Amino acid sequence: MTQGERLLDHLEQGKTITRVNAWEVLGILEAPARICELRQKGHKIDTEMVPVFNRFNEVVRVAKWSMLGAR
């Protein structure tokens, strides 16, 4: 199974993913590139910017992707 297939399967199950946890959950280091490829193939994927804390306890915003509202 390719990274794109793993990511699509994950999203189609109603789950969400961020760049931060994509490596741990799916083994995907460049999740934004895989999201772009899936969108180019016609898949409707929502993006929500969510706050997270970095290692310096600073708030940063990252994309959280889903297919929940995109169907």
C-alpha positions as CSV (number, residue, x, y, z in Angstrom):
1,M,0.0,0.0,0.0
2,T,1.4,3.4,-0.9
3,Q,1.5,6.4,1.4
4,G,-1.3,8.0,-0.5
5,E,-3.4,4.9,-0.3
6,R,-2.8,4.6,3.5
7,L,-3.7,8.3,3.9
8,L,-6.9,8.0,1.8
9,D,-8.0,4.9,3.7
10,H,-7.4,6.7,7.0
11,L,-9.5,9.7,6.0
12,E,-12.2,7.6,4.4
13,Q,-12.7,5.9,7.8
14,G,-13.7,9.3,9.2
15,K,-10.4,9.9,10.9
16,T,-8.4,13.1,10.9
17,I,-4.7,13.6,10.5
18,T,-2.1,16.4,10.9
19,R,1.4,16.8,9.7
20,V,2.5,16.4,13.4
21,N,1.0,12.9,13.8
22,A,1.1,11.6,10.3
23,W,4.6,10.1,10.8
24,E,3.6,8.3,14.0
25,V,0.2,7.1,12.8
26,L,0.8,6.3,9.1
27,G,4.6,6.5,8.6
28,I,4.2,9.6,6.3
29,L,6.8,12.3,6.7
30,E,5.5,14.7,3.9
31,A,1.8,14.5,4.5
32,P,1.1,17.9,2.8
33,A,2.5,16.5,-0.4
34,R,0.3,13.4,-0.2
35,I,-2.8,15.5,0.5
36,C,-2.0,17.6,-2.6
37,E,-1.7,14.5,-4.7
38,L,-5.0,13.1,-3.4
39,R,-6.7,16.4,-4.2
40,Q,-5.2,16.4,-7.7
41,K,-6.9,13.0,-8.2
42,G,-10.2,14.6,-7.3
43,H,-10.6,13.6,-3.6
44,K,-12.4,16.3,-1.5
45,I,-10.3,16.9,1.6
46,D,-11.1,19.6,4.2
47,T,-8.4,21.6,6.0
48,E,-8.8,23.1,9.4
49,M,-6.0,25.1,11.0
50,V,-5.7,24.0,14.7
51,P,-3.4,25.3,17.4
52,V,-0.8,23.0,18.9
53,F,2.2,23.6,21.3
54,N,5.7,23.2,20.0
55,R,8.6,22.0,22.1
56,F,9.2,25.5,23.3
57,N,5.6,25.7,24.6
58,E,4.7,28.2,21.9
59,V,1.3,28.0,20.2
60,V,1.6,27.3,16.4
61,R,-1.1,26.4,13.9
62,V,-1.0,23.2,11.8
63,A,-3.4,21.8,9.2
64,K,-5.8,19.1,10.3
65,W,-7.2,17.2,7.3
66,S,-10.5,15.3,7.1
67,M,-13.1,14.1,4.6
68,L,-16.0,14.6,7.1
69,G,-17.4,17.8,5.6
70,A,-16.0,17.3,2.1
71,R,-18.3,14.5,1.1
